[in-house]
Amino acid sequence: MRMTDLDKIPSGLLKSIFMECADPLGVLDAEGKFILWNPAAERLFGYSAEEVMGTAPSQLFVPEEQENQSRRERIARVLAGQPARFEALRRRKDGTLIPLEISLTPIKDEAGNVIARFSIYWDIRERKHAEERLQRTARSLRMLSDCNQALLRARAEAELLDEICRIIVEKGEYPLAWVGYAEDDPQKTIRPMASHGKGADYLKSARFSWADTLWGQGPAGIAIRTGQPANFENIMRDSRFLPWQALARERGFQSCIAFPLHASQGVLGALAVYSGKAGAFDQKEIDILNENAKDLAYGINALRKDREREDFLKQLTTFHAIAGKLNESLALDAVLGHIVQAAKEILQVALAAIFMVQDGKVHLKAETPGQPDEGFRPLPIGEGLIGRIVGRGEMVHCPRLDEDGHWLNGAWSGKRGVNAMLALPLHDGERTVGVLGLFTPEERRYTGNELRLIFSFVQYASIAIRNAESHSRLESTYRELERSQKLLIRSEKLSSIGTLAAGAAHEILNPTNVISLYAQRLREESEKGSPLGQAAEVICRNVSRIVKICDDLRRFSRDEKPQFHPFDPDETLRTSHRLLERQIALASISLDERMSGTPACVMGDKHQMEQVFFNLIKNAIEAMPEGGRLTVASRKLDEGEGGWECRIADTGVGIPREAMDKIFDPFFTTKPEDKGTGLGLAVSHGIVEGHGGQLWAESAPGRGTTFFVLLPLAEKAPLPSNGKA
C-alpha cells in the first residue's frame, strides 16, 4: 500500500475502518513504536491506546522472545518490504499469555521505502484448544489401541498391570498411572499393584483406602466405593484431596482421575491417572480412559479365569496322582498322612489337618507339614469349633479364628501362623468320623471349581479312611484269631505234655530212688577225695536234678484249680521278694521297690501267685550274675482299664528276639543245663491265665528283661483281716 493511495481515501473513512475493525490492529512507525492502536486491540491485550502510543511492543513479548533470532529475522524481512505471518505467545496486561496468529505488513512511501508496520492480531486460543483436544484424543486412542494389544499379549496378571501403566504414561503423556486393588481388611486398604511414571515414590509415601473415612476420599477410594469414575479437576483446591496435597505438590500433580475395575464379585480395584495440568481431562478423554479401564478389568478377569482353569487342571492331575497313593496303603496313619499332604498340594493351603473321633472326643491325628504334636487339646463332640462340626456334620468356613469364640486351640493355630479355616466333615455313611481342616494365614475365597474339587476330595478321603479302618479291624480280628489259635494249640500241647509228664515222672522216680540210695552209700564208704567218692558225688548231684525235674513235671501235670479268696496283691508281691532278700544282696543287686500307694484287692489263690512272683524274681536274679538293678513295681490301673499290674525288671543280658515267642513253652529255657528245667515260666503262665490275667515279657539283648503281670481287680470284695486292731 502506498501513501499516494491512502491520500485518495478520506481520512475519516480510514480512521473509522481502523477503529471499528473487529480484529485487533496496531501500526508501528519506522522506529518500532506504536502510532495506532484500535479498540479491539485494547480489549485483547488490556492496554489502552494512551498506554501504548509512542512505546515499543516489548511489554507484549514473553522473555524468551525479546532477543529471539526468529523475531529479528521477521522484522528485517518486513523492513525489507516483505509481509510476515506467524504464531506467537503474547503477554496481556494482567500477565496472562495468549496464543496469537500475527500478520505484519510493511507500509511504504511513494519511493517504496518502508515507513511503518501494520499489525493484525488474531486470537487463536479456541483453535489451539481444539487442536490440543484433537491431539489428546488421538493420543488417547493410540494409547487405547496399544493397551488392547497388551491385553491380547498378556499371559500374567502382574505383567498386564505393569504394561498398561507404562502405556498410559508413555503414550498418553501423563506423569503417573497406577493400579490398586481393594483389600478386604478392617482398614479397607487399597494396595498398589503396579505403577509407572515419576510418582512411584509417591505411592510408597501415601496411604490409600476405600473406606468412607478421611483416607478414603481420594479418587481411587471413591471410584472403588461407588463403582463410578472420580475426577478431581484441581487437586490443590479440592479439600477431599487434602491428605495427599503436599506429596502431589512436590511432584507437580494438578489433577487426577480414577476409574473402577469391575469384576464378577464386585469392584476389585481402581485405575488412577494423574496430570500436571488442572482440568486436564475433557469428556472425550474421560470416555477413552474409562473404556481402557473396562478393557483392563476384562483382561484381569480373563487371566484369572485362565489361571483358575490351569490351576484346576493341575489340581485334578495332582488329585489323580495322590488318589493312587491312597490306594497303595491300607494303614490308617499312612492314609491320613497322604490325605493331608494331598489337600495341601492340591489346594495350595498353608496347613491341612485331620481330626478324628476316638473315645467320644475329637483328636488331631495328622497335619502337614510335620507330625501332630500335643498342642491341640482333644475336644468332646459338640464342644469347640471342631467338636461342633463333628456334632452337626456340616461344613464351616471361619475367616478369623482369633475372633471366633468357639475356637479353643488358639495357641496351636498361632504357633503355625494360620488364622482362617475351611473345615469339612468326613462321613462314614450317616456317621461323622472326623474333620478335614484347610488352614490359611488370612481368609481365602475358594472358587467354584475349587469347592467342587474339595467336595469330591472329601468324599474320596472318607472312603479311603473307611477302607483303612475296615482293614485295621480285619487285621486286629485276624491277629486275635491267630493268637487264639496259638493258645488253643499250646493248650492242647500242654495237656498232652502234662499227661505224659505225670506218667513219666512216676516211672523215672522209682529207679532214681534206688540209684540215689546206692550212690549215697558208695559216697559214704569211699575215702574223701578218692576217684570213687567223686564219682558217687556226681551221681548224687545229678540224681537230685532228676528228682527236681520230676517234681516240676508232677507239679506241671496237676490240674489243680486255684482256691479263690480276696487278697492284697501288693502284699503278696512284697512277701515274695522278701524271701529272696539275702540272695539279692549276695548277688550285688540293688533293689528298686515302687509299690502302688493305692490299695488293691484281687480275687485268687494267694499261694499260687506267691509262687509266680517268686519264680519271676528268682529268674531276674539269675539273669544278673555280675550284679545290676532289680525293679519291683506295681500300680492300680484307672477305672477304665480296670486291673492291677506289676512289673519285674532286670538289667541283665536280655532274651534273644528269636526266643521271645517260646519262653512260655514247657522245657524251653535260655539258662545253662544245670540251672533250669524250662517249666517255671510255663507253670507261672498257666497260673496267671487261671486267674483271668495276663503274663508277658519285653526284652532286648543287652538291655535287660521286664515281665508284666496283669490281674483283674475283685469287684467290691473286702480284704481279709490280718487280726490287728
C-alpha positions, 0 to 999 in steps of 0.5 A: 500500500502506498501513501499516494493511495491512502491520500485518495481515501478520506481520512475519516473513512480510514480512521473509522475502518481502523477503529471499528475493525473487529480484529485487533490492529496496531501500526508501528512507525519506522522506529518500532513504536506504536502510532495506532492502536484500535479498540479491539486491540485494547480489549485483547491485550488490556492496554489502552491506546494512551498506554501504548502510543509512542512505546515499543511492543516489548511489554507484549513479548514473553522473555524468551522472545525479546532477543529471539533470532526468529523475531529479528529475522521477521522484522528485517524481512518486513523492513525489507518490504516483505509481509510476515505471518506467524504464531506467537505467545503474547503477554496481556496486561494482567500477565496472562499469555495468549496464543496469537496468529500475527500478520505484519505488513510493511507500509511504504512511501511513494519511493517504496521505502518502508515507513511503518508496520501494520499489525493484525492480531488474531486470537487463536486460543479456541483453535489451539484448544481444539487442536490440543483436544484433537491431539489428546484424543488421538493420543488417547486412542493410540494409547487405547489401541496399544493397551488392547494389544497388551491385553491380547499379549498378556499371559500374567496378571502382574505383567498386564498391570505393569504394561498398561501403566507404562502405556498410559504414561508413555503414550498418553503423556501423563506423569503417573498411572497406577493400579490398586486393588481393594483389600478386604481388611478392617482398614479397607486398604487399597494396595498398589499393584503396579505403577509407572511414571515419576510418582512411584515414590509417591505411592510408597509415601501415601496411604490409600483406602476405600473406606468412607473415612478421611483416607478414603476420599481420594479418587481411587477410594471413591471410584472403588466405593461407588463403582463410578469414575472420580475426577478431581479437576484441581487437586490443590483446591479440592479439600477431599484431596487434602491428605495427599496435597503436599506429596502431589505438590512436590511432584507437580500433580494438578489433577487426577482421575480414577476409574473402577475395575469391575469384576464378577464379585464386585469392584476389585480395584481402581485405575488412577491417572494423574496430570500436571495440568488442572482440568486436564481431562475433557469428556472425550478423554474421560470416555477413552480412559474409562473404556481402557479401564473396562478393557483392563478389568476384562483382561484381569478377569480373563487371566484369572479365569485362565489361571483358575482353569490351569490351576484346576487342571493341575489340581485334578492331575495332582488329585489323580496322582495322590488318589493312587497313593491312597490306594497303595496303603491300607494303614490308617496313619499312612492314609491320613498322612497322604490325605493331608499332604494331598489337600495341601498340594492340591489346594495350595493351603498353608496347613491341612489337618485331620481330626478324628473321633476316638473315645467320644472326643475329637483328636488331631491325628495328622497335619502337614507339614510335620507330625501332630504334636500335643498342642491341640487339646482333644475336644468332646463332640459338640464342644469347640469349633471342631467338636461342633462340626463333628456334632452337626456334620456340616461344613464351616468356613471361619475367616478369623479364628482369633475372633471366633469364640468357639475356637479353643486351640488358639495357641496351636493355630498361632504357633503355625501362623494360620488364622482362617479355616475351611473345615469339612466333615468326613462321613462314614455313611450317616456317621461323622468320623472326623474333620478335614481342616484347610488352614490359611494365614488370612481368609481365602475365597475358594472358587467354584471349581475349587469347592467342587474339587474339595467336595469330591476330595472329601468324599474320596478321603472318607472312603479311603479312611473307611477302607483303612479302618475296615482293614485295621479291624480285619487285621486286629480280628485276624491277629486275635484269631491267630493268637487264639489259635496259638493258645488253643494249640499250646493248650492242647500241647500242654495237656498232652505234655502234662499227661505224659509228664505225670506218667513219666515222672512216676516211672523215672522216680522209682529207679532214681530212688534206688540209684540215689540210695546206692550212690549215697552209700558208695559216697559214704564208704569211699575215702574223701577225695578218692576217684570213687567218692567223686564219682558217687558225688556226681551221681548224687548231684545229678540224681537230685536234678532228676528228682527236681525235674520230676517234681516240676513235671508232677507239679506241671501235670496237676490240674489243680484249680486255684482256691479263690479268696480276696487278697492284697496283691501288693502284699503278696508281691512284697512277701515274695521278694522278701524271701529272696532278700539275702540272695539279692544282696549276695548277688550285688543287686540293688533293689528298686521297690515302687509299690502302688500307694493305692490299695488293691484287692484281687480275687485268687489263690494267694499261694499260687501267685506267691509262687509266680512272683517268686519264680519271676524274681528268682529268674531276674536274679539269675539273669544278673550274675555280675550284679545290676538293678532289680525293679519291683513295681506295681500300680492300680490301673484307672477305672477304665482299664480296670486291673492291677499290674506289676512289673519285674525288671532286670538289667541283665543280658536280655532274651534273644528276639528269636526266643521271645515267642517260646519262653512260655513253652514247657522245657524251653529255657535260655539258662545253662543245663544245670540251672533250669528245667524250662517249666517255671515260666510255663507253670507261672503262665498257666497260673496267671491265665487261671486267674483271668490275667495276663503274663508277658515279657519285653526284652532286648539283648543287652538291655535287660528283661521286664515281665508284666503281670496283669490281674483283674481287680475283685469287684467290691470284695473286702480284704481279709483281716490280718487280726490287728486292731 
